[in-house]
């Protein structure tokens, strides 16, 4: 056993060290960044930022998120985590679980939910069970930006290339900005799309907190596609380490013949490439034609890319806390 390995809260001066660690890691995730944790705190979450150290050398860690809710059992979340060097994974995970157990006792938490970006479930997760819900999409489509623009075009499907060129012939233009005044323009299109497709949409205040926090750290921007002076499509792209992630989008349901989304995503990819990103993550993809996002996925597939599937969210139950919570809920029924 490695007696030099310890888990402790990250000091303020160590946050930048943790951010660099996650950026350099192949399975690093923007939801494990300090700036994302800052954003979630504005949303009412408590965050617990832990580093895993071997003789004061950072070898891994995890940011836990907790949202207090008196009306239901509480869960400790770790989206995109843990992030640990492979040689420390088994012992590091044990130490992080022990730390989560301490938090569980303090905060009346019944389970820990982790979502590492791993494609195979290791043996050290045998006590974890597949969660019924994911925070991160376990299936996505990745565009490899480590190639020339010409090869990116060749990798697209023929219909995708045709639609991109059609959009360019129509002279669709794009604009990318970190100006907070653009948030309302984005949200109008986002909410129009929510109503059109009848899916859940976050409130305007969510995007105010999200964009203002991430803009200030220069890790996100809003992109617009315009035709004849009118904004038709808008997206939010997050940049973290090797990956640029298309996080949210919205569009009008008119002038679809000018294919504005093709030019917008193409230009977003080229911007990400210039920033040094190696992949453009379409953030959610399905091959199931009956899925709610089937049409979105069909559009994304026109850009080529490779499908990627991770193990999804995994739950670890603190059975002593689980039992106490059940007793409490039962007692409330008879009050």
C-alpha positions as CSV (number, residue, x, y, z in Angstrom):
1,X,0.0,0.0,0.0
2,X,1.2,3.5,-0.9
3,X,1.3,5.3,2.5
4,X,2.4,8.5,0.8
5,X,-0.8,8.8,-1.1
6,X,-3.4,11.3,0.4
7,X,-6.6,13.1,-0.5
8,X,-7.1,16.7,0.6
9,X,-8.9,19.8,-0.4
10,X,-7.2,21.8,-3.0
11,X,-5.7,25.0,-1.8
12,X,-6.6,28.2,-3.7
13,X,-3.1,28.3,-5.2
14,X,-3.4,24.7,-6.3
15,X,-6.6,25.2,-8.4
16,X,-4.6,26.2,-11.5
17,X,-2.4,23.1,-11.0
18,X,-5.6,21.0,-11.0
19,X,-7.0,22.7,-14.1
20,X,-3.7,22.1,-16.0
21,X,-3.8,18.4,-14.9
22,X,-7.3,18.0,-16.2
23,X,-6.5,19.8,-19.5
24,X,-3.6,17.6,-20.2
25,X,-5.4,14.4,-19.3
26,X,-6.9,12.3,-22.2
27,X,-10.1,11.9,-20.3
28,X,-10.1,15.3,-18.7
29,X,-13.5,17.1,-18.6
30,X,-14.6,20.7,-18.4
31,X,-17.1,19.8,-15.6
32,X,-14.0,19.1,-13.4
33,X,-12.6,22.5,-13.9
34,X,-12.4,25.2,-11.3
35,X,-14.4,27.6,-13.5
36,X,-17.2,25.1,-13.9
37,X,-17.3,24.6,-10.2
38,X,-17.5,28.4,-9.8
39,X,-20.5,28.4,-12.1
40,X,-22.3,25.6,-10.3
41,X,-21.8,27.4,-7.0
42,X,-23.7,30.3,-8.5
43,X,-26.5,27.8,-9.3
44,X,-26.8,26.9,-5.6
45,X,-24.5,23.8,-5.5
46,X,-21.8,23.1,-2.9
47,X,-18.5,22.0,-4.4
48,X,-15.8,20.0,-2.8
49,X,-12.5,20.1,-4.7
50,X,-10.1,17.3,-3.8
51,X,-6.6,16.6,-5.1
52,X,-4.9,13.2,-4.8
53,X,-1.3,13.7,-3.9
54,X,1.8,11.4,-3.8
55,X,4.5,13.2,-1.7
56,X,2.9,16.6,-2.7
57,X,2.8,15.7,-6.4
58,X,-0.7,15.9,-7.9
59,X,-1.6,12.5,-9.4
60,X,-5.4,12.8,-9.6
61,X,-8.5,14.1,-7.9
62,X,-12.1,14.9,-8.1
63,X,-14.6,17.8,-7.7
64,X,-17.7,16.6,-6.0
65,X,-21.0,18.5,-6.5
66,X,-23.9,18.6,-4.0
67,X,-27.3,20.2,-4.3
68,X,-29.2,20.3,-1.1
69,X,-32.9,19.2,-1.4
70,X,-35.0,18.5,1.7
71,X,-37.7,16.8,-0.3
72,X,-35.7,13.8,-1.6
73,X,-32.6,11.8,-0.9
74,X,-29.4,13.6,-1.8
75,X,-26.6,12.4,-4.0
76,X,-23.0,13.5,-4.4
77,X,-22.2,14.0,-8.0
78,X,-18.8,13.8,-9.8
79,X,-19.4,14.4,-13.6
80,X,-16.3,13.6,-15.7
81,X,-14.5,12.1,-12.7
82,X,-12.5,10.7,-11.1
83,X,-9.4,11.8,-13.0
84,X,-6.5,9.8,-11.8
85,X,-3.2,8.5,-13.3
86,X,-3.6,4.8,-14.1
87,X,-1.0,3.6,-11.6
88,X,-2.8,5.3,-8.8
89,X,-6.4,4.4,-9.9
90,X,-7.3,1.6,-7.5
91,X,-6.0,3.1,-4.3
92,X,-6.9,6.6,-5.4
93,X,-10.5,5.6,-5.9
94,X,-10.6,4.0,-2.5
95,X,-9.4,7.2,-0.9
96,X,-11.9,9.3,-2.8
97,X,-14.7,7.0,-1.8
98,X,-13.7,7.3,1.9
99,X,-13.7,11.1,1.5
100,X,-17.2,10.9,-0.1
101,X,-18.4,8.8,2.9
102,X,-17.3,11.5,5.3
103,X,-19.3,14.0,3.3
104,X,-22.2,11.6,3.2
105,X,-22.4,11.6,7.0
106,X,-22.2,15.4,7.2
107,X,-24.8,16.1,4.5
108,X,-27.2,13.1,4.7
109,X,-26.1,11.8,1.3
110,X,-27.2,8.3,0.2
111,X,-25.0,7.7,-2.8
112,X,-22.0,8.9,-4.8
113,X,-22.5,9.1,-8.6
114,X,-19.4,9.3,-10.8
115,X,-19.1,9.7,-14.5
116,X,-15.5,9.1,-15.7
117,X,-15.0,9.3,-19.4
118,X,-13.8,5.7,-19.6
119,X,-14.8,3.3,-22.4
120,X,-14.4,0.2,-20.2
121,X,-15.4,-0.3,-16.6
122,X,-12.4,-1.3,-14.5
123,X,-12.5,-4.0,-11.8
124,X,-12.0,-1.3,-9.1
125,X,-15.6,-0.2,-9.9
126,X,-17.2,-3.5,-9.2
127,X,-19.1,-2.1,-6.2
128,X,-20.6,0.5,-8.4
129,X,-23.8,-0.1,-10.4
130,X,-25.1,1.6,-13.6
131,X,-27.0,4.7,-12.8
132,X,-30.5,5.2,-14.2
133,X,-29.5,8.7,-15.2
134,X,-26.5,10.5,-16.8
135,X,-25.4,14.0,-16.4
136,X,-22.9,13.7,-19.3
137,X,-24.0,12.0,-22.5
138,X,-22.5,8.5,-22.5
139,X,-22.6,8.5,-26.3
140,X,-21.1,11.3,-28.4
141,X,-19.6,12.0,-31.8
142,X,-16.0,13.3,-32.0
143,X,-14.5,15.1,-35.0
144,X,-10.7,14.6,-35.2
145,X,-9.2,18.1,-35.6
146,X,-5.7,16.8,-35.9
147,X,-5.9,16.8,-39.7
148,X,-5.9,19.4,-42.5
149,X,-9.0,21.3,-43.5
150,X,-9.0,19.3,-46.8
151,X,-9.0,16.0,-44.9
152,X,-11.8,17.2,-42.6
153,X,-13.9,17.9,-45.7
154,X,-13.1,14.5,-47.2
155,X,-14.1,12.9,-43.9
156,X,-17.6,14.4,-44.1
157,X,-20.4,12.6,-45.7
158,X,-21.2,13.7,-49.3
159,X,-24.5,15.3,-48.3
160,X,-22.7,17.1,-45.5
161,X,-20.1,18.5,-47.9
162,X,-22.8,19.5,-50.3
163,X,-24.8,21.3,-47.6
164,X,-21.7,23.1,-46.3
165,X,-20.8,24.3,-49.8
166,X,-24.4,25.3,-50.4
167,X,-24.4,27.4,-47.2
168,X,-21.2,29.0,-48.3
169,X,-22.6,29.9,-51.7
170,X,-25.5,31.5,-50.0
171,X,-22.9,33.6,-48.1
172,X,-24.0,32.6,-44.7
173,X,-21.7,34.4,-42.3
174,X,-20.6,33.6,-38.7
175,X,-19.6,35.6,-35.7
176,X,-18.2,34.4,-32.4
177,X,-18.2,36.5,-29.2
178,X,-17.7,36.6,-25.5
179,X,-19.9,39.7,-25.1
180,X,-22.5,39.2,-22.4
181,X,-25.0,41.1,-24.5
182,X,-25.1,38.1,-26.8
183,X,-26.6,35.9,-24.2
184,X,-30.1,37.2,-24.7
185,X,-29.8,36.7,-28.5
186,X,-28.6,33.1,-27.9
187,X,-31.4,32.4,-25.5
188,X,-34.2,33.6,-27.8
189,X,-33.1,31.0,-30.3
190,X,-32.5,28.4,-27.7
191,X,-36.0,28.8,-26.2
192,X,-37.6,28.8,-29.6
193,X,-36.0,25.5,-30.2
194,X,-37.1,24.1,-26.8
195,X,-40.7,25.0,-27.6
196,X,-40.5,23.6,-31.1
197,X,-39.1,20.3,-30.1
198,X,-40.8,20.2,-26.6
199,X,-37.8,19.2,-24.6
200,X,-36.5,20.6,-21.2
201,X,-34.8,23.9,-21.4
202,X,-32.8,25.7,-18.7
203,X,-34.0,29.2,-17.6
204,X,-32.4,32.4,-18.8
205,X,-30.6,32.9,-15.4
206,X,-28.8,29.6,-16.0
207,X,-27.2,31.0,-19.1
208,X,-26.4,34.3,-17.5
209,X,-24.4,32.5,-14.8
210,X,-22.9,30.0,-17.3
211,X,-21.7,32.4,-19.9
212,X,-20.5,35.2,-17.7
213,X,-18.4,32.8,-15.6
214,X,-16.9,30.9,-18.6
215,X,-16.5,34.0,-20.7
216,X,-14.4,35.7,-18.0
217,X,-12.1,32.6,-18.0
218,X,-11.9,32.5,-21.8
219,X,-13.1,28.9,-22.0
220,X,-16.4,29.5,-23.9
221,X,-18.0,31.6,-26.5
222,X,-21.3,32.1,-28.4
223,X,-21.4,31.6,-32.1
224,X,-24.0,33.0,-34.5
225,X,-24.8,32.1,-38.1
226,X,-26.4,35.0,-40.1
227,X,-28.0,35.3,-43.5
228,X,-29.0,38.7,-44.9
229,X,-28.3,40.3,-41.5
230,X,-30.6,37.9,-39.6
231,X,-29.4,35.5,-36.9
232,X,-30.6,32.0,-37.8
233,X,-28.6,29.7,-35.6
234,X,-26.6,30.0,-32.4
235,X,-24.3,27.7,-30.4
236,X,-22.3,27.7,-27.2
237,X,-18.9,26.1,-27.4
238,X,-16.7,25.2,-24.4
239,X,-13.0,24.8,-24.7
240,X,-11.1,22.7,-22.3
241,X,-7.8,21.0,-22.9
242,X,-7.9,18.8,-26.0
243,X,-11.6,19.1,-26.6
244,X,-14.0,21.7,-27.8
245,X,-17.6,20.9,-26.8
246,X,-20.7,22.0,-28.5
247,X,-22.8,22.4,-25.4
248,X,-26.0,24.2,-26.3
249,X,-27.7,25.4,-29.5
250,X,-30.8,27.0,-30.9
251,X,-32.2,27.9,-34.3
252,X,-35.0,29.5,-36.2
253,X,-37.3,27.3,-38.2
254,X,-37.1,29.4,-41.4
255,X,-34.6,29.9,-44.2
256,X,-33.5,26.3,-43.6
257,X,-32.6,26.1,-47.3
258,X,-29.5,28.1,-46.7
259,X,-28.1,25.5,-44.3
260,X,-26.8,28.0,-41.7
261,X,-25.9,25.3,-39.1
262,X,-23.3,23.7,-41.5
263,X,-21.2,26.9,-41.9
264,X,-21.5,27.6,-38.1
265,X,-20.3,24.3,-36.9
266,X,-17.6,24.2,-39.6
267,X,-16.2,27.5,-38.6
268,X,-16.5,26.5,-34.9
269,X,-14.3,23.5,-35.7
270,X,-11.7,25.6,-37.4
271,X,-11.6,28.0,-34.5
272,X,-11.2,25.1,-32.1
273,X,-8.4,23.7,-34.3
274,X,-6.6,27.1,-34.1
275,X,-6.9,27.1,-30.3
276,X,-5.0,23.8,-30.3
277,X,-8.0,21.5,-29.6
278,X,-7.7,18.0,-31.0
279,X,-11.4,17.1,-31.0
280,X,-14.7,18.7,-31.6
281,X,-17.3,17.0,-29.4
282,X,-20.9,17.1,-30.6
283,X,-21.9,16.3,-27.0
284,X,-24.6,13.7,-27.4
285,X,-25.3,11.3,-30.3
286,X,-27.5,8.3,-31.0
287,X,-28.0,5.7,-33.7
288,X,-31.5,4.9,-32.3
289,X,-34.1,6.3,-34.8
290,X,-36.7,6.4,-32.0
291,X,-34.6,8.5,-29.7
292,X,-35.7,12.1,-29.1
293,X,-32.3,13.3,-30.5
294,X,-32.4,11.2,-33.6
295,X,-32.8,14.2,-36.0
296,X,-30.0,16.1,-34.2
297,X,-27.7,13.1,-34.5
298,X,-28.5,12.7,-38.2
299,X,-27.3,16.2,-38.7
300,X,-24.2,15.7,-36.7
301,X,-23.3,12.6,-38.5
302,X,-23.0,14.6,-41.8
303,X,-19.6,15.9,-40.4
304,X,-18.2,12.4,-40.3
305,X,-16.3,11.7,-37.0
306,X,-16.1,8.7,-34.8
307,X,-18.8,7.5,-32.3
308,X,-17.5,7.3,-28.8
309,X,-19.3,5.5,-25.9
310,X,-18.3,5.7,-22.2
311,X,-19.4,3.5,-19.3
312,X,-21.9,6.2,-18.2
313,X,-22.8,7.2,-14.7
314,X,-22.0,4.8,-11.9
315,X,-23.6,4.8,-8.4
316,X,-22.0,3.8,-5.1
317,X,-24.5,3.5,-2.3
318,X,-23.8,4.4,1.3
319,X,-26.1,1.8,2.7
320,X,-26.0,3.1,6.3
321,X,-27.2,6.5,5.1
322,X,-29.6,4.9,2.7
323,X,-31.3,3.0,5.5
324,X,-31.6,6.0,7.7
325,X,-33.1,8.0,4.9
326,X,-35.7,5.3,4.2
327,X,-36.7,5.3,7.9
328,X,-37.0,9.0,7.9
329,X,-39.2,9.0,4.8
330,X,-41.4,6.3,6.2
331,X,-41.8,8.2,9.5
332,X,-42.8,11.3,7.6
333,X,-45.6,9.3,5.9
334,X,-47.2,8.6,9.3
335,X,-46.7,12.1,10.8
